[in-house]
Amino acid sequence: MSSIRLFSFLLFFALGLISLQLVSGIWLFIEKFGLIPSDIYIYFAGSEEQFIMKKSFEGLLETAVPHFLAISTTIFVYAHFLLFTKIISTQQKQLLISSLFISALIDICSPFGIIYGFEFFAWVKLIAFWSFEMLMGLLLYILFYASLKGLQNEGL
């Protein structure tokens, strides 16, 4: 088995797993927060009428820290795969990678603004989450396409 075939097999397997993670993340986001900013705001800021307690700073921090670690590690690993491709330019790679980190950071940090009463951050969270998901999907598509091209160039 050649190194390109082995690399492609491992990459396809990894892309499949992270794709499942993205799909489950979208599903959980919709189930937990909803699709509209007012639902997101109520989830974090609470509502006496709906008997929903306000989230605490400490509770958000307990969620944010593992998300920082997991998401940044995932972006780091897949961004390294991206650096070995020639599908997009270096500037496009830098833009994609930095946009992934920035959207993830904003998504993770925006609930802290919500618990302090800034409804604007519900919009920020919604936009940052969907931006991250689409950018990660784009990254996975580029890696999948690059892997297929690599196999095709090898004549398999």
GROMACS elastic network, one bead per residue, 0.5 to 0.9 nm:
[ bonds ]
;  ai    aj funct       b0    kb
    1     4     6  0.83682   500
    1     5     6  0.64055   500
    1     6     6  0.65798   500
    2     5     6  0.52881   500
    2     6     6  0.62491   500
    2     7     6  0.85570   500
    3     6     6  0.50729   500
    3     7     6  0.59383   500
    3     8     6  0.84044   500
    4     7     6  0.50132   500
    4     8     6  0.59155   500
    4     9     6  0.84445   500
    4   147     6  0.84674   500
    4   150     6  0.69205   500
    4   151     6  0.68389   500
    4   154     6  0.78231   500
    5     8     6  0.50428   500
    5     9     6  0.60503   500
    5    10     6  0.85957   500
    5   150     6  0.84721   500
    5   151     6  0.66529   500
    5   154     6  0.86696   500
    5   156     6  0.85588   500
    6     9     6  0.51081   500
    6    10     6  0.62216   500
    6    11     6  0.84659   500
    7    10     6  0.52213   500
    7    11     6  0.59749   500
    7    12     6  0.85243   500
    7   147     6  0.82721   500
    8    12     6  0.59384   500
    8    13     6  0.84510   500
    8   144     6  0.86874   500
    8   147     6  0.55484   500
    8   148     6  0.76753   500
    8   150     6  0.78537   500
    8   151     6  0.73403   500
    9    12     6  0.52017   500
    9    13     6  0.62286   500
    9    14     6  0.86400   500
    9   147     6  0.88329   500
   10    13     6  0.51173   500
   10    14     6  0.61339   500
   10    15     6  0.85103   500
   11    14     6  0.50087   500
   11    15     6  0.59080   500
   11    16     6  0.84358   500
   11    81     6  0.86518   500
   11   143     6  0.80176   500
   11   144     6  0.77935   500
   11   147     6  0.74861   500
   12    15     6  0.50185   500
   12    16     6  0.60791   500
   12    17     6  0.86628   500
   12   143     6  0.88304   500
   12   144     6  0.69190   500
   12   147     6  0.78714   500
   13    16     6  0.51827   500
   13    17     6  0.63984   500
   13    18     6  0.88199   500
   14    17     6  0.51481   500
   14    18     6  0.62062   500
   14    19     6  0.84396   500
   15    18     6  0.52348   500
   15    19     6  0.59117   500
   15    20     6  0.85657   500
   15   140     6  0.64015   500
   15   141     6  0.88321   500
   15   143     6  0.80396   500
   15   144     6  0.73074   500
   16    19     6  0.50837   500
   16    20     6  0.63023   500
   16    21     6  0.87016   500
   17    20     6  0.51865   500
   17    21     6  0.63399   500
   17    22     6  0.88210   500
   18    22     6  0.62029   500
   18    23     6  0.86464   500
   18    74     6  0.86894   500
   18   140     6  0.83286   500
   19    22     6  0.50630   500
   19    23     6  0.62572   500
   19    24     6  0.85838   500
   19   136     6  0.89957   500
   19   137     6  0.76765   500
   19   140     6  0.76811   500
   20    23     6  0.51386   500
   20    24     6  0.60830   500
   20    25     6  0.84228   500
   21    24     6  0.51693   500
   21    25     6  0.59847   500
   21    26     6  0.86607   500
   22    26     6  0.62590   500
   22    27     6  0.86433   500
   22   133     6  0.68280   500
   22   136     6  0.81194   500
   22   137     6  0.79630   500
   23    26     6  0.52052   500
   23    27     6  0.62623   500
   23    28     6  0.86472   500
   23   133     6  0.89188   500
   24    27     6  0.50006   500
   24    28     6  0.60235   500
   24    29     6  0.84452   500
   25    28     6  0.51438   500
   25    29     6  0.60172   500
   25    30     6  0.86153   500
   25   133     6  0.86810   500
   26    29     6  0.50947   500
   26    30     6  0.62492   500
   26    31     6  0.85768   500
   26   129     6  0.87885   500
   26   130     6  0.85311   500
   26   133     6  0.78365   500
   27    30     6  0.52949   500
   27    31     6  0.61329   500
   27    32     6  0.85334   500
   28    32     6  0.58166   500
   28    33     6  0.81329   500
   29    32     6  0.52507   500
   29    33     6  0.55904   500
   29    34     6  0.67593   500
   29    35     6  0.82558   500
   29   129     6  0.87750   500
   30    33     6  0.55420   500
   30    35     6  0.58803   500
   31    34     6  0.59041   500
   31    35     6  0.87902   500
   32    40     6  0.85635   500
   32    43     6  0.80488   500
   33    36     6  0.81956   500
   33    37     6  0.86702   500
   33    39     6  0.60886   500
   33    41     6  0.84559   500
   33    42     6  0.85754   500
   33    43     6  0.62664   500
   33    44     6  0.87764   500
   34    37     6  0.80045   500
   34    38     6  0.87889   500
   34    39     6  0.57637   500
   34    40     6  0.64121   500
   34    43     6  0.89626   500
   35    38     6  0.87522   500
   35    39     6  0.72016   500
   35    40     6  0.76846   500
   35   126     6  0.78086   500
   36    39     6  0.55874   500
   36    40     6  0.66142   500
   36    41     6  0.88879   500
   36   122     6  0.85195   500
   36   123     6  0.82445   500
   36   126     6  0.77758   500
   37    41     6  0.60447   500
   37    42     6  0.85896   500
   37   119     6  0.79996   500
   37   120     6  0.84935   500
   37   121     6  0.85766   500
   37   122     6  0.50084   500
   37   123     6  0.53666   500
   37   124     6  0.87231   500
   37   125     6  0.82689   500
   37   126     6  0.67410   500
   38    42     6  0.61653   500
   38    43     6  0.86010   500
   38   119     6  0.78514   500
   38   122     6  0.71431   500
   38   123     6  0.85525   500
   39    42     6  0.51370   500
   39    43     6  0.61653   500
   39    44     6  0.88662   500
   39   122     6  0.84649   500
   40    43     6  0.51510   500
   40    44     6  0.65842   500
   40    45     6  0.85176   500
   40   111     6  0.89386   500
   40   114     6  0.88082   500
   40   122     6  0.57202   500
   40   123     6  0.83895   500
   40   125     6  0.82311   500
   40   126     6  0.79709   500
   41    44     6  0.54746   500
   41    45     6  0.56886   500
   41    46     6  0.75806   500
   41   111     6  0.84316   500
   41   114     6  0.63311   500
   41   115     6  0.82642   500
   41   117     6  0.86829   500
   41   118     6  0.86115   500
   41   119     6  0.61524   500
   41   120     6  0.88117   500
   41   121     6  0.79867   500
   41   122     6  0.53548   500
   41   123     6  0.86844   500
   42    45     6  0.51375   500
   42    47     6  0.59501   500
   42    50     6  0.89950   500
   42    52     6  0.76012   500
   42    53     6  0.89954   500
   42    54     6  0.81142   500
   42   114     6  0.89800   500
   43    46     6  0.56512   500
   43    47     6  0.79868   500
   43    52     6  0.71155   500
   43    53     6  0.81262   500
   43    54     6  0.74531   500
   43    55     6  0.78393   500
   44    52     6  0.87433   500
   44    53     6  0.80439   500
   44    54     6  0.56752   500
   44    55     6  0.52457   500
   44    56     6  0.84963   500
   44   111     6  0.66471   500
   44   112     6  0.87002   500
   44   114     6  0.63892   500
   44   115     6  0.59190   500
   44   122     6  0.89280   500
   45    52     6  0.84435   500
   45    53     6  0.74792   500
   45    55     6  0.63744   500
   45   111     6  0.87376   500
   45   114     6  0.61305   500
   45   116     6  0.76555   500
   45   117     6  0.68399   500
   45   119     6  0.88059   500
   46    50     6  0.81783   500
   46    51     6  0.76819   500
   46    55     6  0.70500   500
   46   115     6  0.83934   500
   47    50     6  0.53510   500
   47    51     6  0.58626   500
   47    53     6  0.65419   500
   47    54     6  0.73362   500
   48    52     6  0.62595   500
   48    53     6  0.74501   500
   49    52     6  0.78444   500
   50    53     6  0.89316   500
   53    56     6  0.89977   500
   54   115     6  0.70318   500
   55    58     6  0.84581   500
   55    59     6  0.65293   500
   55    60     6  0.69689   500
   55   111     6  0.89479   500
   55   115     6  0.67017   500
   56    59     6  0.50793   500
   56    60     6  0.62631   500
   56    61     6  0.85491   500
   56   112     6  0.89586   500
   56   115     6  0.74225   500
   57    60     6  0.51951   500
   57    61     6  0.61433   500
   57    62     6  0.86881   500
   57   112     6  0.69667   500
   57   115     6  0.76547   500
   58    62     6  0.61868   500
   58    63     6  0.87521   500
   59    62     6  0.51068   500
   59    63     6  0.65143   500
   59    64     6  0.86638   500
   60    63     6  0.51500   500
   60    64     6  0.59470   500
   60    65     6  0.86663   500
   60   109     6  0.89043   500
   60   111     6  0.73775   500
   60   112     6  0.71986   500
   61    65     6  0.60454   500
   61    66     6  0.89114   500
   61   112     6  0.87426   500
   62    65     6  0.59121   500
   62    66     6  0.72947   500
   63    66     6  0.60889   500
   63    67     6  0.64560   500
   63    68     6  0.88794   500
   63   108     6  0.86684   500
   64    67     6  0.50823   500
   64    68     6  0.60337   500
   64    69     6  0.87139   500
   64   108     6  0.59795   500
   64   109     6  0.74500   500
   65    68     6  0.51666   500
   65    69     6  0.64705   500
   65    70     6  0.87839   500
   65   108     6  0.89943   500
   66    69     6  0.51064   500
   66    70     6  0.60440   500
   66    71     6  0.83613   500
   67    70     6  0.51380   500
   67    71     6  0.56897   500
   67    72     6  0.79698   500
   67   108     6  0.73385   500
   68    71     6  0.55520   500
   68    72     6  0.57977   500
   68    73     6  0.82495   500
   68   104     6  0.81647   500
   68   105     6  0.75919   500
   68   108     6  0.74900   500
   69    72     6  0.54830   500
   69    73     6  0.60317   500
   69    74     6  0.85749   500
   70    73     6  0.52566   500
   70    74     6  0.61485   500
   70    75     6  0.86920   500
   71    74     6  0.50699   500
   71    75     6  0.61476   500
   71    76     6  0.84406   500
   71   101     6  0.84995   500
   71   104     6  0.73319   500
   72    75     6  0.51715   500
   72    76     6  0.59759   500
   72    77     6  0.86201   500
   72   101     6  0.70166   500
   72   104     6  0.81206   500
   72   105     6  0.89839   500
   73    77     6  0.61560   500
   73    78     6  0.86597   500
   74    77     6  0.52855   500
   74    78     6  0.62366   500
   74    79     6  0.83112   500
   75    78     6  0.53417   500
   75    79     6  0.57029   500
   75    80     6  0.84286   500
   75    97     6  0.75187   500
   75   100     6  0.72301   500
   75   101     6  0.73212   500
   75   136     6  0.82455   500
   76    79     6  0.51588   500
   76    80     6  0.62851   500
   76    81     6  0.89292   500
   76    97     6  0.84978   500
   77    80     6  0.52964   500
   77    81     6  0.67335   500
   77    82     6  0.89277   500
   78    81     6  0.50263   500
   78    82     6  0.62978   500
   78    83     6  0.88024   500
   78   139     6  0.78151   500
   78   140     6  0.80768   500
   78   143     6  0.83442   500
   79    83     6  0.62875   500
   79    93     6  0.82608   500
   79    96     6  0.88469   500
   79    97     6  0.64170   500
   79   139     6  0.80134   500
   80    83     6  0.51028   500
   80    84     6  0.69403   500
   81    84     6  0.55740   500
   81    85     6  0.71674   500
   81   143     6  0.72186   500
   82    85     6  0.53983   500
   82    86     6  0.83843   500
   82    87     6  0.88231   500
   82    93     6  0.72946   500
   82   139     6  0.75674   500
   82   142     6  0.77165   500
   82   143     6  0.63618   500
   82   146     6  0.87485   500
   83    86     6  0.79718   500
   83    90     6  0.81212   500
   83    93     6  0.72674   500
   85    88     6  0.75261   500
   85   142     6  0.85479   500
   85   143     6  0.76090   500
   85   146     6  0.63011   500
   85   147     6  0.86166   500
   86    89     6  0.69572   500
   86    90     6  0.85486   500
   86   146     6  0.76679   500
   87   142     6  0.70929   500
   87   143     6  0.86807   500
   87   145     6  0.81760   500
   87   146     6  0.64647   500
   88    91     6  0.82494   500
   88    92     6  0.61182   500
   88    93     6  0.66202   500
   88   142     6  0.82778   500
   89    92     6  0.51717   500
   89    93     6  0.62538   500
   89    94     6  0.87079   500
   90    93     6  0.50156   500
   90    94     6  0.61946   500
   90    95     6  0.85794   500
   91    94     6  0.50840   500
   91    95     6  0.61061   500
   91    96     6  0.85657   500
   92    95     6  0.50010   500
   92    96     6  0.60274   500
   92    97     6  0.85107   500
   93    96     6  0.51388   500
   93    97     6  0.60771   500
   93    98     6  0.84677   500
   94    97     6  0.52456   500
   94    98     6  0.59855   500
   94    99     6  0.83032   500
   95    98     6  0.53096   500
   95    99     6  0.58740   500
   95   100     6  0.84967   500
   96    99     6  0.51240   500
   96   100     6  0.61556   500
   96   101     6  0.87949   500
   96   135     6  0.70326   500
   96   136     6  0.87854   500
   96   138     6  0.86810   500
   96   139     6  0.76534   500
   97   100     6  0.51560   500
   97   101     6  0.64401   500
   97   102     6  0.87083   500
   97   135     6  0.87757   500
   97   139     6  0.86273   500
   98   101     6  0.51734   500
   98   102     6  0.60805   500
   98   103     6  0.85167   500
   99   102     6  0.50843   500
   99   103     6  0.59197   500
   99   104     6  0.83622   500
   99   131     6  0.86509   500
   99   132     6  0.79278   500
   99   135     6  0.76378   500
  100   103     6  0.53415   500
  100   104     6  0.60794   500
  100   105     6  0.85285   500
  100   131     6  0.81476   500
  100   132     6  0.58122   500
  100   133     6  0.88122   500
  100   135     6  0.63128   500
  100   136     6  0.69603   500
  101   104     6  0.52172   500
  101   105     6  0.60905   500
  101   106     6  0.86532   500
  101   132     6  0.83788   500
  102   105     6  0.50899   500
  102   106     6  0.61600   500
  102   107     6  0.85087   500
  102   128     6  0.85783   500
  102   132     6  0.86040   500
  103   106     6  0.51551   500
  103   107     6  0.60072   500
  103   108     6  0.85767   500
  103   127     6  0.85950   500
  103   128     6  0.50370   500
  103   129     6  0.70363   500
  103   130     6  0.88396   500
  103   131     6  0.64636   500
  103   132     6  0.53879   500
  103   135     6  0.89079   500
  104   107     6  0.50435   500
  104   108     6  0.61208   500
  104   109     6  0.85487   500
  104   128     6  0.69357   500
  104   129     6  0.72166   500
  104   131     6  0.86847   500
  104   132     6  0.60715   500
  105   108     6  0.52627   500
  105   109     6  0.60879   500
  105   110     6  0.84469   500
  105   128     6  0.85452   500
  106   109     6  0.51709   500
  106   110     6  0.57482   500
  106   124     6  0.75320   500
  106   125     6  0.69859   500
  106   128     6  0.61393   500
  106   129     6  0.83651   500
  107   110     6  0.55907   500
  107   111     6  0.78521   500
  107   124     6  0.74203   500
  107   126     6  0.77095   500
  107   127     6  0.81786   500
  107   128     6  0.50690   500
  107   129     6  0.55328   500
  107   132     6  0.81370   500
  108   111     6  0.69935   500
  108   112     6  0.85673   500
  108   125     6  0.78510   500
  108   128     6  0.88483   500
  108   129     6  0.87021   500
  109   112     6  0.57915   500
  109   113     6  0.75425   500
  109   125     6  0.82898   500
  110   113     6  0.53931   500
  110   114     6  0.66313   500
  110   121     6  0.55032   500
  110   122     6  0.72401   500
  110   124     6  0.66058   500
  110   125     6  0.55211   500
  110   128     6  0.87947   500
  111   115     6  0.63123   500
  111   116     6  0.87846   500
  111   121     6  0.69116   500
  111   122     6  0.73919   500
  111   125     6  0.72335   500
  112   115     6  0.54794   500
  112   116     6  0.67769   500
  112   121     6  0.84262   500
  113   116     6  0.53638   500
  113   117     6  0.68192   500
  113   118     6  0.56678   500
  113   119     6  0.79669   500
  113   120     6  0.82935   500
  113   121     6  0.58023   500
  113   122     6  0.84326   500
  114   117     6  0.52587   500
  114   119     6  0.58621   500
  114   120     6  0.76602   500
  114   121     6  0.55502   500
  114   122     6  0.64450   500
  115   118     6  0.73198   500
  115   119     6  0.88695   500
  116   119     6  0.88922   500
  117   120     6  0.88429   500
  117   121     6  0.88928   500
  118   121     6  0.59015   500
  118   122     6  0.78942   500
  119   122     6  0.54885   500
  119   123     6  0.74000   500
  120   123     6  0.54319   500
  120   124     6  0.64844   500
  120   125     6  0.88763   500
  121   125     6  0.59468   500
  121   126     6  0.84268   500
  122   125     6  0.51150   500
  122   126     6  0.62305   500
  122   127     6  0.86553   500
  123   126     6  0.51434   500
  123   127     6  0.61507   500
  123   128     6  0.84276   500
  124   127     6  0.52700   500
  124   128     6  0.59017   500
  124   129     6  0.83993   500
  125   128     6  0.51009   500
  125   129     6  0.58923   500
  125   130     6  0.85474   500
  126   129     6  0.52806   500
  126   130     6  0.63163   500
  126   131     6  0.84859   500
  127   130     6  0.53797   500
  127   131     6  0.59408   500
  127   132     6  0.84960   500
  128   131     6  0.50085   500
  128   132     6  0.60151   500
  128   133     6  0.85769   500
  129   132     6  0.51826   500
  129   133     6  0.62402   500
  129   134     6  0.87029   500
  130   133     6  0.50323   500
  130   134     6  0.61014   500
  130   135     6  0.84465   500
  131   134     6  0.52501   500
  131   135     6  0.60067   500
  131   136     6  0.84313   500
  132   135     6  0.51363   500
  132   136     6  0.59528   500
  132   137     6  0.83900   500
  133   136     6  0.51802   500
  133   137     6  0.60552   500
  133   138     6  0.85893   500
  134   138     6  0.61336   500
  134   139     6  0.86276   500
  135   139     6  0.62036   500
  135   140     6  0.86434   500
  136   140     6  0.61864   500
  136   141     6  0.85390   500
  137   140     6  0.50886   500
  137   141     6  0.61044   500
  137   142     6  0.86329   500
  138   141     6  0.50149   500
  138   142     6  0.61707   500
  138   143     6  0.86201   500
  139   142     6  0.51752   500
  139   143     6  0.62496   500
  139   144     6  0.85906   500
  140   143     6  0.51070   500
  140   144     6  0.60288   500
  140   145     6  0.84893   500
  141   144     6  0.50501   500
  141   145     6  0.60210   500
  141   146     6  0.84611   500
  142   145     6  0.50924   500
  142   146     6  0.59987   500
  142   147     6  0.84964   500
  143   146     6  0.50253   500
  143   147     6  0.60595   500
  143   148     6  0.85908   500
  144   147     6  0.51508   500
  144   148     6  0.62692   500
  144   149     6  0.86767   500
  145   148     6  0.51307   500
  145   149     6  0.61791   500
  145   150     6  0.85805   500
  146   149     6  0.50515   500
  146   150     6  0.61063   500
  146   151     6  0.87066   500
  147   151     6  0.63415   500
  147   152     6  0.85829   500
  148   151     6  0.51542   500
  148   152     6  0.60834   500
  148   153     6  0.85801   500
  149   153     6  0.59886   500
  149   154     6  0.85089   500
  150   153     6  0.51903   500
  150   154     6  0.63170   500
  150   155     6  0.88067   500
  151   154     6  0.51301   500
  151   155     6  0.64720   500
  151   156     6  0.56674   500
  152   155     6  0.50913   500
  152   156     6  0.57555   500
  153   156     6  0.76886   500
